């Protein structure tokens, strides 16, 4: 009888614990679903905004000044640029800018960037005395008209390029696209492949900007050594390089959900697609460590 009396509370405790675990899982699932719905809503809102046109520049606070951007990040999508932009904005000598992407020049693809449009671009970069200001739109490296227009609008800006293994970038970009709920269209696949032809895009960029105005960053190296690569970035921008943000080790906006399947044949096709360009990159941009790109580590010196 005594053993039976002791057993009953134990059974009740176990059942209550089981109910709590199920309730916690249900609450976590609801929260995850809510967060995903909010994330997709934000993406749709940005897409609608881009379809309408560039956002209006904010009002310039008293005592601040308006000038061309001191730096512009121009590439590439799904290579840690949001993470790196947040680390730049954490620096006390750099003015915060959110959202990070203006997509300004994509609205001038017909070549209609007149002086009024240039002046309007500059109004996005109000800053207090002693601070730098800039933006980071990963698409700028891809669009063929942007380097020339950027040269006109911000000829002295320092340019930041963050590259990633193009095959892994393609896979992450496709995963991100599908996780937004968008349908997969051949046009998107063609663009996703084009985004990885870095050498061609960089050659075009250098027809408009001198090499010394471009900092080449590598996503994989930034993940492996964030402090060292961030100090290198700060030095390039001319701000105090010893500053260290409180949290610099976690990339953000990683593709959510399972990555798209990529069979060996598709991977081999993409490696072949990019091989010549990556070989050229290795020769022309020695700061890139090809041993960090798993699909092209055979090109490492």
RATA-V598743 format. One line per field, one symbol per residue. ss: DSSP state (@ for helix, = for strand, . for the rest). psi: psi as a letter, one per 40 degrees, with the letter a starting at -180 (. if undefined). A space follows every 50 residues. Layout:
ss: ???
psi: ???
//
This chain:
ss: .@@@@@@@@@@@@@@@@@@@@@@@@@@@@@@@@@@@@@@@@@@@@@@@@@ @@............==....=====.....@@@@@@@@@....=...... ...@@@@@......@@@@@@@@@@@==....=.===.@@@@....@@@@@ @@@....======..@@@@@@@@@@@@@@......@@@@@@@@@...@@@ @@@@@.....@@@=====@@@@@@.@@@@@@@@@@@@............. .............@@@@@@@@@@@@@@@@@@@@@.....@@@....@@@. .
psi: dddddddddddddddddddddddddddddddddddddddddddddddddd ddiiiiiiihiheiihiiidihheiiiffeddddddddeeheehhihhid hdfdeeefeeffgaddddddddeefiiiheiiiaihhdedddhdeddddd dddgdeihhhhhiihdddddddddddddeeeiihiddddddddddegddd dddddeediideehhhihddddddgdddddddddddefiheehhidheeh iifihiiiiihhiddddddddddeddddddddddgeehheeehdefeeei .
//
